[in-house]
């Protein structure tokens, strides 16, 4: 079952870890089939440690302890029966020490189009993550990579399908007309035209764009259908269980909330 939205589904942003990885792989596969024989699309990864509290991270525990509504506090099990092996009520707590540990490294995937045989880097394709847009090490490293790629003459494609965070695209926000200040955005910077940056409209109100991916000056540019990729993420990820009766996280603007409510009602996702 496809998403009820004609474009980007804002409810998918809350599951960005899965969506981001899937987008990268599906985009790599789509591009691979179109590239000239001399070029290859490869998934690469950068790793860093983030210390900023502004980055919201999800930790999945191996064991969960939940409180159910209506439950009352209870005392440890007593009586003549055997004590469960996992509960030793009368045993003293063992001595322990506290040590300092490093933050868990964060990894981000992206796509590079390179010349076959380990040749030069032609184009880098970034699917923007929250760490790129929020204050901290991730944003610093992303800005550093932008500068290095531009200096090296590498084409830069940036796909931003997240409403949370700051503007980080190569295209300056102040130069973007109001008609293209949608919740989502795609930027394409070509090394052969360093003074220009192509910007695509992207929204949940209309189909996501088919964008052009620049290669070497002598190559014909290839296409990437973003809506087809998002639809594939939604279907293969089995996101038909999303609860559309609640507002997405982060919340939409007031005008977008009104449009979304009306649209979801027409699709039978809200009363």
C-alpha positions as CSV (number, residue, x, y, z in Angstrom):
1,X,0.0,0.0,0.0
2,X,1.4,3.4,-1.0
3,X,1.6,6.5,1.3
4,X,-1.5,8.6,1.4
5,X,0.5,11.7,0.5
6,X,1.1,12.6,-3.1
7,X,4.7,13.7,-2.3
8,X,7.0,13.3,0.7
9,X,5.3,11.7,3.7
10,X,6.1,13.9,6.7
11,X,5.4,10.9,9.1
12,X,8.4,9.1,7.7
13,X,10.7,11.7,9.2
14,X,10.3,10.1,12.6
15,X,11.8,6.9,11.2
16,X,14.7,8.6,9.4
17,X,17.3,6.0,10.3
18,X,15.6,3.4,8.2
19,X,14.4,5.7,5.5
20,X,17.8,7.3,5.1
21,X,19.6,4.0,4.6
22,X,16.9,2.7,2.2
23,X,17.1,5.9,0.1
24,X,20.8,5.6,-0.2
25,X,20.7,2.0,-1.4
26,X,17.8,2.4,-3.8
27,X,19.3,5.6,-5.3
28,X,22.6,3.8,-5.7
29,X,20.9,0.9,-7.6
30,X,18.9,3.3,-9.8
31,X,22.0,5.3,-10.8
32,X,24.1,2.2,-11.4
33,X,21.9,1.1,-14.2
34,X,22.2,4.5,-16.0
35,X,25.8,5.3,-15.6
36,X,28.3,5.2,-18.5
37,X,30.5,2.1,-18.4
38,X,33.5,4.1,-17.1
39,X,31.6,5.3,-13.9
40,X,30.5,3.5,-10.8
41,X,28.1,4.5,-7.9
42,X,29.4,3.5,-4.5
43,X,27.9,3.8,-1.0
44,X,30.4,5.4,1.4
45,X,30.3,6.2,5.1
46,X,31.7,8.9,7.4
47,X,32.0,8.3,11.2
48,X,32.3,10.8,14.0
49,X,31.4,11.3,17.6
50,X,28.7,13.8,18.5
51,X,28.7,15.5,21.9
52,X,25.9,18.0,21.4
53,X,22.7,17.5,23.3
54,X,20.7,19.1,20.6
55,X,20.9,16.0,18.5
56,X,18.0,13.7,19.4
57,X,19.1,10.1,19.3
58,X,17.0,6.9,19.6
59,X,18.4,4.2,21.8
60,X,16.9,0.7,21.4
61,X,17.3,-1.3,24.5
62,X,17.8,-5.1,24.6
63,X,15.3,-5.3,27.5
64,X,12.4,-3.0,28.1
65,X,10.7,-2.4,31.5
66,X,7.3,-0.8,31.0
67,X,4.7,0.5,33.4
68,X,1.2,-0.4,32.3
69,X,-1.7,2.0,32.9
70,X,-3.5,1.0,36.2
71,X,-0.6,-1.0,37.6
72,X,0.1,-0.5,41.3
73,X,3.5,-0.6,42.9
74,X,4.2,-4.1,44.4
75,X,6.8,-5.4,46.9
76,X,9.3,-8.0,45.9
77,X,7.9,-11.6,45.9
78,X,7.9,-13.2,49.3
79,X,6.7,-16.5,50.7
80,X,7.9,-20.1,51.1
81,X,8.2,-20.7,47.3
82,X,11.5,-20.4,45.5
83,X,12.7,-16.9,44.6
84,X,13.1,-16.3,40.9
85,X,16.7,-16.6,39.7
86,X,16.7,-13.0,38.5
87,X,15.6,-11.6,41.8
88,X,17.7,-11.9,45.0
89,X,16.0,-9.5,47.4
90,X,18.3,-10.0,50.4
91,X,21.7,-10.0,48.6
92,X,23.9,-6.9,49.1
93,X,24.7,-4.8,46.1
94,X,28.2,-5.5,44.9
95,X,30.9,-2.8,45.0
96,X,31.4,-1.0,41.7
97,X,33.4,1.8,40.2
98,X,32.4,4.5,37.7
99,X,34.5,5.0,34.6
100,X,34.2,7.5,31.7
101,X,33.3,6.2,28.3
102,X,33.3,7.9,24.9
103,X,30.1,8.7,23.1
104,X,29.1,6.1,20.6
105,X,30.3,7.0,17.1
106,X,27.6,8.1,14.6
107,X,27.9,6.9,11.0
108,X,26.3,8.6,7.9
109,X,26.0,7.0,4.5
110,X,26.2,8.9,1.2
111,X,26.8,8.1,-2.5
112,X,29.9,8.8,-4.6
113,X,30.1,8.4,-8.3
114,X,33.7,7.6,-9.2
115,X,35.6,6.6,-12.3
116,X,36.0,2.8,-12.6
117,X,39.1,1.3,-11.2
118,X,39.4,3.7,-8.3
119,X,39.6,6.8,-10.4
120,X,38.7,10.3,-9.5
121,X,35.6,11.3,-7.6
122,X,33.0,12.9,-10.0
123,X,29.8,13.5,-8.0
124,X,28.8,13.2,-4.3
125,X,25.1,12.7,-3.5
126,X,24.0,13.5,0.1
127,X,20.7,12.5,1.7
128,X,20.7,15.1,4.5
129,X,20.4,13.7,8.1
130,X,19.4,15.5,11.3
131,X,23.0,15.6,12.4
132,X,23.9,17.7,9.3
133,X,21.3,20.3,10.2
134,X,21.7,20.7,13.9
135,X,24.4,22.4,15.8
136,X,27.4,20.1,16.6
137,X,30.1,18.0,15.1
138,X,28.0,16.6,12.4
139,X,27.1,20.0,10.9
140,X,30.8,21.1,11.1
141,X,32.0,18.1,9.2
142,X,29.3,18.5,6.6
143,X,30.2,22.1,6.0
144,X,33.8,21.1,5.8
145,X,33.0,18.4,3.2
146,X,31.0,21.0,1.1
147,X,34.1,23.3,1.0
148,X,36.4,20.4,0.1
149,X,34.2,19.1,-2.7
150,X,33.8,22.5,-4.3
151,X,37.5,23.2,-4.1
152,X,38.2,19.8,-5.7
153,X,35.7,20.4,-8.5
154,X,33.3,17.6,-7.5
155,X,29.6,17.9,-8.3
156,X,27.4,18.1,-5.2
157,X,23.8,16.8,-5.0
158,X,21.9,17.5,-1.7
159,X,18.5,15.9,-1.0
160,X,16.9,17.4,2.1
161,X,13.7,15.7,3.1
162,X,13.7,16.8,6.7
163,X,11.9,19.8,8.1
164,X,13.9,19.8,11.4
165,X,17.1,21.8,11.6
166,X,18.8,24.7,9.8
167,X,19.5,25.3,6.1
168,X,22.7,23.6,5.1
169,X,22.6,23.4,1.3
170,X,25.2,24.9,-1.0
171,X,22.4,27.1,-2.4
172,X,22.2,30.2,-0.2
173,X,18.8,30.4,1.6
174,X,18.6,34.2,1.2
175,X,18.7,33.8,-2.6
176,X,15.8,31.3,-2.8
177,X,12.5,32.9,-3.9
178,X,9.4,32.4,-1.8
179,X,8.0,30.1,-4.5
180,X,10.7,27.5,-3.8
181,X,10.8,27.7,0.0
182,X,9.0,24.4,0.4
183,X,9.3,22.2,3.5
184,X,11.8,20.0,1.6
185,X,14.4,20.9,-1.0
186,X,17.0,19.5,-3.4
187,X,20.1,21.3,-4.5
188,X,22.5,20.5,-7.4
189,X,25.8,22.3,-7.7
190,X,27.9,21.6,-10.9
191,X,31.6,22.2,-10.8
192,X,31.5,23.5,-14.5
193,X,29.1,26.3,-13.4
194,X,30.5,27.2,-9.9
195,X,28.5,30.5,-9.7
196,X,25.2,28.7,-10.1
197,X,23.1,26.2,-8.1
198,X,20.0,24.4,-9.3
199,X,17.2,24.1,-6.7
200,X,14.2,21.8,-7.0
201,X,10.9,22.3,-5.2
202,X,9.9,19.4,-3.0
203,X,6.8,19.1,-0.9
204,X,4.2,16.6,0.5
205,X,1.4,18.4,-1.4
206,X,2.8,17.4,-4.8
207,X,4.9,14.7,-6.4
208,X,8.6,14.8,-5.5
209,X,10.7,15.8,-8.5
210,X,12.7,13.8,-10.9
211,X,16.2,15.4,-10.7
212,X,19.2,15.5,-12.9
213,X,22.5,14.1,-11.6
214,X,25.6,15.7,-13.1
215,X,28.5,13.6,-14.2
216,X,31.7,14.6,-16.1
217,X,31.3,17.4,-18.6
218,X,31.4,15.0,-21.5
219,X,28.7,12.7,-20.1
220,X,24.9,13.0,-20.4
221,X,23.3,13.6,-17.1
222,X,21.3,10.8,-15.5
223,X,17.9,11.0,-13.8
224,X,16.8,10.2,-10.2
225,X,13.1,9.9,-9.5
226,X,12.8,10.9,-5.8
227,X,9.1,10.0,-5.6
228,X,9.7,6.5,-6.8
229,X,12.4,6.1,-4.2
230,X,10.3,7.3,-1.3
231,X,7.4,5.1,-2.5
232,X,9.7,2.2,-2.5
233,X,10.9,3.0,1.1
234,X,7.3,3.2,2.3
235,X,6.2,0.0,0.7
236,X,9.3,-2.2,1.4
237,X,9.5,-0.8,5.0
238,X,5.8,-1.7,5.6
239,X,4.9,1.8,6.9
240,X,1.2,1.2,6.3
241,X,0.9,0.9,10.1
242,X,1.6,4.6,10.6
243,X,-0.9,6.5,12.8
244,X,-2.2,9.4,10.8
245,X,-4.7,10.4,13.4
246,X,-1.9,12.2,15.3
247,X,0.2,15.1,14.1
248,X,3.7,14.2,12.7
249,X,6.9,14.9,14.6
250,X,8.1,17.6,14.1
251,X,4.7,19.3,13.8
252,X,3.6,21.0,10.6
253,X,3.0,24.7,10.2
254,X,-0.6,25.9,10.8
255,X,-1.4,26.1,7.1
256,X,0.2,22.8,6.3
257,X,-1.7,21.2,9.2
258,X,-5.0,22.4,7.7
259,X,-4.1,21.1,4.2
260,X,-2.8,17.8,5.7
261,X,-6.0,17.2,7.8
262,X,-8.2,17.8,4.8
263,X,-6.1,15.6,2.5
264,X,-5.9,12.7,5.0
265,X,-9.6,12.9,5.6
266,X,-10.2,12.5,1.9
267,X,-7.8,9.5,1.9
268,X,-9.8,7.9,4.7
269,X,-6.9,8.2,7.2
270,X,-8.7,10.7,9.5
271,X,-12.2,11.2,10.5
